[in-house]
Amino acid sequence: MYSVKDLSVFIRAAQSHSFAEAASSLGLTASAVGKVIQKIEDRHNIRLFKRNTRHIFLTEEGEVLLHHAMTIVGEFDNAVNAFSELKNSERGKLKISIPNIDLLFGELLADFMRDHPQTELEIDVNDEHSDIIKDGFDAVIRFGESADSRLYARTIGTLTMGVFHAPDYQPTDILTANQFLLYRFPSTGKTEHWDGALPFDPRAVKHASVINSIPLIHRLCLAGGGLAWLPEALCHEDLRAGRLQKMAGSETTQRTVNIVWPNNRNAGLRLRAFIQFFAREFMNHPMLKPPAMVPAADRGMSDPASDQT
């Protein structure tokens, strides 16, 4: 079978009445042009050109093919130009995936949509490490590094991770803690490692609950269900209000946050704008600033009736 490029060679040969002139204008050899014409002729068992010693002329079949070939190549060029316009415009769709921390990403996404109204976002919210290429994502936001050579990545910031508990569950010290809320990755089934936040591995503790939802772990932690390793940004308001406390003796750790996208496509204007926005705004988000803790003495002075509705 022949291609649009082959039809372009045929059109140039027909317009110039010479394989040599067509070859010169296309940066090919006359032999290469002749082979393209021969391929088309053999495919349909026709003759496209009549030849004399100086020029070539279209046959009746050649005239028919030229008419349709010019339409085909013209429409193809229009499509390519449209692709280029889309690539260099913010108008269009971006399919992205973000972690399930809507308190953090929701506000940032709203700001992006306000600043870039021509860009339509299709947002997938989950904590799985999806196959970006297979699932057709333009970009995903992930915690931690990616070792996939098919992907580009840009670090947009860091998250401070800490071990937190509600006042209703307060072990005497870190070594007496016996209730843990562990996160399990839905895509792999592996339980998350706490990166040295404790002097022991909580995955080895007998009374550990395993959950595949960070928002549910957060809610269980608030309800006194045990210790949880969570982004400080997610617990920002809870720490400020005293609904959660950092576990004494635990260590805070940092996790990188990256935007990742396939390396088999060029980053068009929409994707570049998305990456640049998050690289600029992510670490400026108020939830990523250290929370101002409410002193314990002040927490106990509130009127219980004021919390009732």
Helices and strands as residue ranges (DSSP letters): H 4-16, H 19-26, H 30-44, E 49-51, E 56-58, H 60-87, E 92-98, H 102-115, E 119-125, E 139-143, E 151-165, G 174-176, E 180-183, G 202-204, E 208-211, H 214-222, E 227-231, H 236-241, E 245-246, E 253-262, H 269-281, G 282-284, G 286-288, H 296-299, G 304-307
